[in-house]
Each structure stands twice: as C-alpha cells, then as structure tokens.
C-alpha cells in the first residue's frame, strides 16, 4: 500500500492519528460505562458526547488564532501531548477515587481534552497535502487516512466493549493513557517540509495585520469564513456538505435502533448488525478509492456526485425496505458510495485552497459542521415524532439529492481545474 508519493512524515501522521482515534474510542466507552454504573442515567451518559462536540466546536472557532501562530505539526504535538498529560491525571484520579470520584471534575477534564482535540482534524487535513510529494498521491493519502479511521471505528467499539467488560473501566483508562502516549510520541516524527514561499507568505501576512491587535485577531478568526463565502467552489462545497449533514443524524444510535424495531421488526442485536455492515462498507469504500486513485485522477467533482447519488438512492430504498437481510446488504453498499463522496470532497477542498489558508478554511468548516450536526440531532428527533421513522429516512435521502442538485446548478464553479500549490511537486 506504500506509495512513493507518500512521505515518511505522512506515515507518522497516519500512525499518530490512528492511535489517537483508538484511544478516543476506548476512553469514551470506559467513561460511558463508568458514568452509567455510577448514575444509572442515560442522560448523564449522553452528556459525554454532547460536551465533546460542544468543546470541539468552540475549539474549531478559536483554532485560526493558533494556526496563525504555530506550525501545524507543532499544534498537533501540543494537542496530543496535552491530551496525554490530562488523560494521565484523569486515569490516576479515577484509579485512586473510583467510587467517590467527582463527575463534575471528570466532565471538566473531558471538556478540556476535547477542546485540545478540536483543532486536530483541521490541522491533520491541512497537513496531508503538504506531506504528499505529488498531487496524484493526495487522493491516495486521503483514502488511506479514511480507511484507518473506519477500521478504528469498526473494530474499536466492539473491542473496547470486550476490554471494559473483561478488566473494568479504570484499567482500561490506564491502557488508553499508554496509547495516547504513543500517539504523542509518533507526532514528533511529523515534520513539515521547508517551504520558502509559504514562510514568506506568513511573514508578509503578519506584517500586514499586526498594526491593530484587536483587528488582527478578528481578521484571523473570520478569514476562513470569508474565504468560504467569497470563493464560489468552497461556498458550493460547504453548502452541499451542510445540506447533506442535516440528514446525517439518522445514523445516530437512537434513530437506527428505532428503524430496526419499527421498520424491520427486529431486536437490538440487528442494530449492531446494521452498524457493523455500514462500517464494513465504508472500509471497503476506502480501499476502493485507494485501488481506483489513478482511474479517478482529478475527476473529484464527478466522482463525489456519483458517491452522493448512490448513497442517496440506497438510503431511499433502505427506508422502504422491510427485510432485515436486504437492509444489511443495502447499508453495506452505502459505505463505498459514502466514502467516494467524502474522500473526493475532502481532496477537492484541499486542492482548491492555497496552503496558507487551508487550515483556517478547514477550521471554519469544522465548526460549522459541528453546529449543523447538533441542529440535525435536535431537528430530526422532533421530526421523527411527526412523520415517523421511515419517512425520516426518506427525508434524509431527499436532502442528499438536494445537495447533488445544488452542486449541479453550480457546476461552473468546478470548471476551473487549477490546483493551488500545497508543496506537491
């Protein structure tokens, strides 16, 4: 799977992100079990993902200030090291005060860790083009990163449940601390290439905005948002992503479980089967992108629309289907189409923004998507009460098709095939 287009620093980045994602899954599972055992309340357990999402959204909003001041590789190192040290404190505290531990303190530590994690994804995705030796390797790099993300999600939740059941929450947290430590150690190997043009651009940019501290901070915070609005291609991609994300909440646990019970007439075990089939499909989709990277070439927009269309149509068929085994096949087929859409959309954004601006654009998009997803969760929950769970899935499919229509109506924005330099020779 190794490619001459992928540098050693990229593989360090890939390794550290895989380890960090695995640690995230482990500690969320361990803490969820611990909170449920302590409080016997689903509401208390639900505060964990809600706080994580809120902290990451706030972090994404503030990320441009840090991105302007520090190199991306150093930001990743600060994030991973900070999370590692905080997690050591959390694990030791729970080990010593398991029964009498303060949930307020636990949630506070989780919030700070999630805040540190909030700029990781924008920084990672902005680093990828800089660590790829040629544009042809960009799609492959995104595919490889996506495959590892999905493998961790697919295997991580099942294995973490087994680990917590076998050894308990506190020992699991200690194992997680070791994995966080490895993630921080591998981050040291991520080295940004020396890019004279990029360095000069940063110096020129700093000289232009340092006359007024308040104005410069506001300019830095809003620069990514302004670029999205002023660049037709970015504006269309972001709008499409927002429309699609509005329907994304249907794959959250409560909705999938309700669909399995109401539409398929099955129990909770089929909820697990559906989730496993979807993740297996996304892993297959990532591998498909890796295999077809040369065939796809620079047809990012067309392949993205193809992926969205396949996903939307299969979601509509899934909604009206009542056969459990057919549902498994449908969600497994959705995975490759979803990955085709996501990986090509990410690659299209990365290749459409200059290196200096990419982290700020990605930070703005990340905070926006966090907000849209929270709105989607609340909106879809209310809508399900009025139109039913089956119609809710049909509505989500319609949203995806509307996102495709928005892209087609703005096709001219994607006619320019110019790729901004990202240190890809």
N, C-alpha and C positions, 0 to 999 in steps of 0.2 A: 504493500500500500504506500510505501515511501515514494516520494517524488522529488526529483532534483529541483523542482520549483519551490519546495518547502524547506525552509532553513532550519538550522538546529534550534534557534530561538523559538521558532513556531512550535516545534515539538515540546520544548519546555513549557510554552504557554498551554498547549494542548494537555499536557500531563498535569500541570497545576490546576487547571480548570476542572478536569475530570475528578481529581482528588477532592477539590473544594466542593463540587456538586455532590459527591458521595458522602462527604461529611455533613452537608446540609440535610440530606435525606435521613441520615442516621440520627442526627440530634433532634430533628423535628419529630420523628417517630418516638424517640425516647421521652422527650418532654411532653408530647401529647399523652402518652400512656401514663406518665407520672402525674400530670395535671388531672386526668380522668380518675385515677386511683385516689388522688387527694380530695377532689371536689365532687366527683360523681356528676359533673355538669358538662354537657356538651357545649354550652355557651362559653364556659371558661376555656375549654379546649379550642374553641373556634377563635378565641382572641389571639392565639399564636399566629396563624396565617394572616389574620387581619392586621395585626401590629407589624408583621414583617412587610406586608405590602405597603402599608402606610409609611413606614420608615424608608423603604426603598424609593417610594415616590418623592419624598422630601429630599432624599439624598440625590436623586437624579436632577432635581431642580437646582440644587446647590453645586452640583458637580462641575459646571463650567468654570467656576472660580478656582477650583483645584486643578482642573485640566490646564488652565491658563498658566498656572504657577509651577506645576511639576510635570516631568516627563511621564508618559503613560505607564511605562514599565515600573517607575518608582511609585506611582499611585497604586498599581496592583500589589507591589510589595508592602506598602503601608497598609492596604486593606487586608491582605492575607495575614500579615504579622499581627495587626491589631485584633483581628478576629481570633487568631490563635491564642494570644495572651488573655483576651477577655473570656474565651472559652475555658482556658485553664482555670481561671478564677471561678467560673460557673460550675465546672465539673468538681473541683475541690470543695466548693461550698456545699453542693448537693451531697457529696460523699460524706462530709462531716455532719451535715444537718439535714439529712434526708427527710425525716418525719416532721421536723419543726421549721423547715425552710420557709422563707417568706416568698410567696408567689409574686408580690409586688417587685421584689428585688430581682427575681428570676426574669420576669417580663421586661424589666428595665434593661437588664443585660442583653436580652434577646433584641430589644429595640435598637440598642447601640450597635450590636453586631450587624443587624440588618441594615442600619444606616451606612456602616462601613462597606457593606456588600453592595449597596445601591449603585456605586459608580463602577463596579467590576465589569458588568456586562457591556455598557457603552465603551469602556476602556479596552476591553478584550476585542470587541468587534471592530474598533478603530485601529487596534494594533495589527490585526490579521493582514490587511493589505500591505503594511509596512514590513512585515516579516515574510512576505511571499516574493520570490525572486522574479516572477513574471506574471502578467495578467492571466495567462492560461491556468496558473495554479490557484487563482483566487477562488473559483467555484469549487475546486477540489478541497481547498483548505476549509471552506465553509461547510462542505459536505462531511468532512472528517470530524469537525468540531460538533456538528449536529448529531452524527452517529453516536459519538461518545456521550453527548447529553441524553439522548434517548435510551441508550443502553443502561446508563446510571438510573434513569427514571424507571425503566422496565424492571431491572433486576433489583435496584436499590430498595424499593418499597417492600417487596416480598422478603428479601433477605434481612432487611432491618427489622421487620416484624418477628422473624425467627430468632434473630440475635437478641432482641429485647426480651422475648419470651424465655429464652434459654438462660441468660445471665442477668437479666434485670436492667432497669433504666440507668442506674448510677454507673455500673461497669461499662455499659455501652457508651456513656458520655466520655469516659476515660479513653476508650478506643477511638472515639471521634476526635478527641484532642490530639492524639498521635497523628491522625490523618490530616488534620488542619496544620500541624507542624510540618508534615511532608509537603503540603501544598505551598506553605510559606517558603520552605527551602528550595523547591523547584522554581519558584518565582525569581530567585536570584539569577537563574540562568537565562531569563528573558532579557535580551539586550536589543534595544532599538538601533538600527543601522545609522551610521553617521550620514546625515542628510544636510548638506550645506544650505541648499535652497530653503529647506524647512526652517532651519535655525535662523537664517537671515529674515525670513518672513515673520518669525516670532519676535525678533528684535525690533523690526520695523513696526509691527503691530503694537508692541509695548510702548514704543516711543510716541505713537500716535494717540494713545488713550490715557497716558499717565498724567495729563495736565490736571485732571479733576478726579480725585479718588472715588467720590460718590458716583459720578457719571461713568467712570471706567468700570466700576463693579456692575452697575445696571446694564451697561453695554455688553459686558461679558456674559451676564446671566441671560440676556434676551437675544444674543447674537444668533444662537442656533435656531430659536423660534422664528426670527426674522428671515433667516436664510430659507427655512422651510416654506414660509409664506411667499417669499419673493422668487423662488426657483420653481417653475411650473412642474418639472419632473418630481421634485421632492414633495411638492404640495399634493400632487395627484397620488403618489405612493402612500403618503401619510393618510390622506382622506380614505383611500381604499382600505388601508390597514385598520382604520378606526371603524369603518362600516362592518368589516369582517369581524373585528374584535367584539363588537356589540353582541354578536351571536355566539361568541366563543365560550360564554359561561355555561352553555348547555352540556359541556363535557365535565363540569364540576360534579363531584360525587353525588350530591343530593339529587340533581337532575337525572343523571344516568341511572341511579337507583330507582327513582320514580318511574322512569321509562321502562326499565326491566320489569318492574312489578305490574305496571298498568298495561303497557303495550305488548309485552312478551309473556306476561303471566308467569314469571319465574321468580325464584327467591334470590337472596343476597349473593349466593355463590356465582350466579350468572353475571352479577355486577362485576365481580372480579374477572370473570372470563372476558367480558366486553373490554374492560380496561387493558388486560393483557394482550388481547388481539389488536387493539389500536396501537399500543406501543410497539408490538412486533411489526406492524405495518410501517410505522414511522422509521424503525431501524432499517427495514427493507428499502424504504424510500431514500434514506440517506445513502445506503450502499449503491442504489440505482443511480443517484446523482454522481457518485464517485466513478461508477463504471461508464456513464454517458457524458462525462465532463467534456471530452473532445467533440462529441456529436452536438452537444448543446452549444458549444462555442460561446458566442456573445449574444445568443438569442434569449437573453434573460427575460425580456418582457413577454415574449410569446409563450415561453415555457411556464412562466409564472401564471399567465392567464389560463393555460391548459391545466395546470395543477389546481387552480381555484375552481375551474369549471367542473373537473372530475370530482373534487371534494363536495361542491355544492349539489351536484346531481345525486351522488351517492348518499348524501345526508337526507335528501328528499325521499329517496327510495327507502332508506333506513326508517324514516319516520312513519311510513305507511305499511311497513312490513310487520308481520306478527309472528314469524317463525324464528325461534331462537338461533338455530344453526345458520340460517341465512343472515341474521343480524351479525353473527361473528365474522362471516365472510365479508360482509359489507364494510364493517369497521376496519378489517384488516386491509381491504383495498383502499380505504380512505387514507391510510397512513402514507403510502407513497405519493399520492396526489398532494396531501398537505405538506409534505417535505419538499416536493418540487416547487410549490408556491413559496414556501418560507425561505428556502435556501437561495432561490433565484431573486427574490425580493431583497434579501439582505445583500447579495452580491451586487445587485443593481444600484442600491443606495451607496455602497462602498465605492463603486466605480464612477459615481456621479458627483462626488464631493471632494474638493481638494483636501489634502492630508491635514492641514492646519485646522480646518473647520469641521472635519468628520466627527471628532469626539463630542463637540458641542451639539451638532445636529442629532447624533445618536442619543445624547443625554436628554434633549428636548423630547424626542420621540418616545424614549423610555418612560419619562414622567407622564406623558400624555396617554400612553397605553395602559399604565397602571391605573390612571384615573378612569379611563374608558372601561376597563375591566371591572372596576368596583361599581361603576354605574350599571354595567351589564348584569352583574350579580343581583343587584337590588331590583333592576327593571325586569329581568327575566323571572325572578321569583314572584313578583306581583303579577306579571302577565300570565304565568302558568295557572294562576288561580282563576283567570277569566276565560282563557281559550283552551286549557287542557295541555297536558304534556306532549301529546302527539302533534298538535298544531304548533306548539312551541318549537319543535324541531323543524317543522316545515317553514316556520317564520325565519329561523336561523339560516336555512338553506336559501330562502329568498334574499336575505341580507347579503350572503356571499355572491349571489348572482347580480345583485345591485352594485356590489363593489366591482365586479367584472365590467358591468355596463359603464361605470364611472371611468374605468381605465380605457375602454374602447372609445368613449366620447372624447377623451383627451389624448388620443393616440399620437398626435403631433408632438407632444412633449417628449416622446420617446424616439422620435425620428433621428435626432442628433446622436450619433454613435460615439461622440467624443468621450474619452475616459480621462478624468483628471489624474495627474501623476500622483502615485502613492508609494513611491520608491519601488516600482516594478519595472525593471529594465528589460 
